[in-house]
């Protein structure tokens, strides 16, 4: 694992994510039940990542009311977690696998073995977590992908709210789920590389045609 030190949601952070499969997006490839996805949704995600790499800017709008609330409450949630668990949380920007193809943006790394994901939902969803005592399906694979990227042994998922008691759920590294993620990422990478090579070949052919047309013009041959 490599760590890119930057502020999350900064220009540097956005640039670091371009073209990479991230933990927050792994649900596009692996379902909450640990099944590899296929079909139109995977293709949509593929072209999103291709567009990011080719154009050099993100294809998402990162501004939202929920994101703003989460950012504010995260400053409360982190020290609460550190006090409750008697630990120190290391803030990092973006973590990538050694090959640089996949990444995650942890809310913190804990010691040598752990990490933490802080969720600051509105009252309705945080109450649901409190009563059900489970990580929502839409967040589960994000935790397992963070474990995949960082190689850590466990990850604490935290639901923090000002209205209800916080909830901490520890997720241990699961060999079967890790294997499923690895397979899904390998398939996606193969399709990504093939599509990227096709686009590059088209651009190269276009540039060669323009160059040939330029020098075929007698006026340009005099230069």
N, C-alpha and C positions, 0 to 999 in steps of 0.2 A: 504494500500500500504506500502511496505517496500523498502527502498533505500539501494542498495549495493554501497558503495563508492569505486570507482576504476577508473582507466583510461580506457576509451573506446578503444577497440582493444588490450588491454593488456592481459596477460595470465589469470589474475583474471577475467577479463570481459568475455573472451571466456569460462572459466569454469562456470561462473554464468549462461550462456545461455544454457548450455548443456541440451538437452531433453525438453526444454521449447518452447512453441509456442510464437513467438515474433512478435512485431508490423511490423517489416520489412518483415515478412514471412506470415502474415495473409492472403495475397492474395491467398495463396494455399488453403484456406478454405472458404473464402468469396469473391465473385466477386466485381468489382467496382460498380456494380449496386445493391449491397446489397443482392445478392442471395447466399445461401449456396451451395458450390460446392460438387459434388459427383464424383465417378469414379476413374480412374487410377491415376490422379494427386494427389488426396487426399491420396491414398495408398502409392504413392511414398514418399510423405511428412511424412507419418506415419512411414515408415521404416527408413527414415533419422533420425527422432527424436529418434526412438528406438536404432538405431546404436550409436548415440551420448551418450545416457544414459548408454548403455551397455559397450561401449568401452572407454568412458571417454575423447574423444577428438572430435572437430568439424568436420563436413563432408563437409565444404566449404573452398575454397581458398579465403582469405580475402585481398589478394594483387591484386591491379589493378590500372591502370593509372587513371581511373575515381575516385577511392577512394583516391588516393594520391592528386589529384587536389582538391577534396572536403575538405580534411583535411587542406590543405594550405589556401584555401579561407575562410574556416569557421572561422579562426582567424580574418579575416576582417569583415565577415558577422555579427558575434555576437555583436561587439561594434557598428557597424552601426545600427543594430536593437535596441540596448539599447538607442542610441541617438535619433533615429527616433521616438521611442515609449515612451521615457522618463521613462524607467524602468530598473530594474536590473535583469539579467538572472543568475540563479543559475545553475552551471554546476554539473551534477550528472553522475554516471557511469551507473548503471542498476537498473531499477525499476521493482519490482515483485508484483503480487497480494498477498494478505494475505496468500493464500494457497500455494504460491510458485510455481505455475504451469505455469503461464503466465508472460511475461515481455515485457519491451520496453527500448530502450536506447535514452532518449530524448536528444536533443541538448541543452535543458535547461528548467527549470521550472521558471514560472513567477508569483510572488506573491503567493497567496493561491489558485487561481482559474485557472491559465493558464499554458501553455507550449508552446514551440517553436520547430519547425523542420526547419533546415536550409539546403536548397538544393543549390549546386553550380554546375550547369550543364555547359556543353560546350556552346559556342555561339549559336549553332543551336537550342538546346532545351530551353535555357533560352529565346531566342527570341520568340519561340512558346508560352511560358507562358505569356510573355509580351503582345503579340498580342491577344491571346485567353482569357487571364484573368481567367484561370481556372487551378485547380490542375490536373496534368496528372492522368489518370485512374490508372496507376500502383502505384501511391503514395497515393491515396485517403484513402483506407482502413487502411493504416499505421497510419494515423492521428486519425481515429476513434478507432483503437486498442489502441493507446497511451492514449486516453481519457478513454477507458475501464479499462486499467491497473491502471492508476493513480487516477481515479475518478474525474478528473478536469472538469471544466465547458466549457472551450474553449481552442483552440489550434491554434496558428498562424503558417501557412505554408509560408516559405519565399524562394523565388527564388532570389539568389544573383549572380551577374555577374559583371565583370569589364568592359564589353562591353556595357551593356544595363542598364537602370534604374531598381533597385530592385523591386520586387513585393511581397506584403504581403497579404495573404488571410486568413481571420479568419474563423475557423470552430467551430460551436457551438455543444455542446453535443446533440445528437439526440436519443431520447428514442427508436424509432423503430429500428434504426441501432444497437444500443447497445443490444437490445433484440436478434437481428439476430446473432450478434457476440457471445453472451452468449450461444445461442442454438448450434451454430457450435462448440464452444469450449467444450460444454458438450458432444456432440456426439463424437468428436475426442478423448476426455479424456477417454470415456468409451471403445472405440476401442483400445486406447493405453494401458490402464490397462489390458484389456483382453489379448492382444498380449504379454505384459510384463510378465504376470502371466504364460502364456503358455511356454515362453522361460525359466522362472525360474524353472518351473516344469520339463522341459526337462533336465536342468542342474543338478537339484537335483537328478533326476533319474540316470543320468550318473555318478554322484559322488557316489551314493549309490551302483551302479553296480561295480564301481572300488574298493570301500571299501570292498565289499563282495568278490570280486575276490582276493584281497590282502590277506585277512584272511583265504581264502580257501586254500591258498598255505601252505603246511605243514612247509616249511622253515620259513615262517613268523610267524607261530603259536609258534615257539620256542623263539621268541624275546620278 
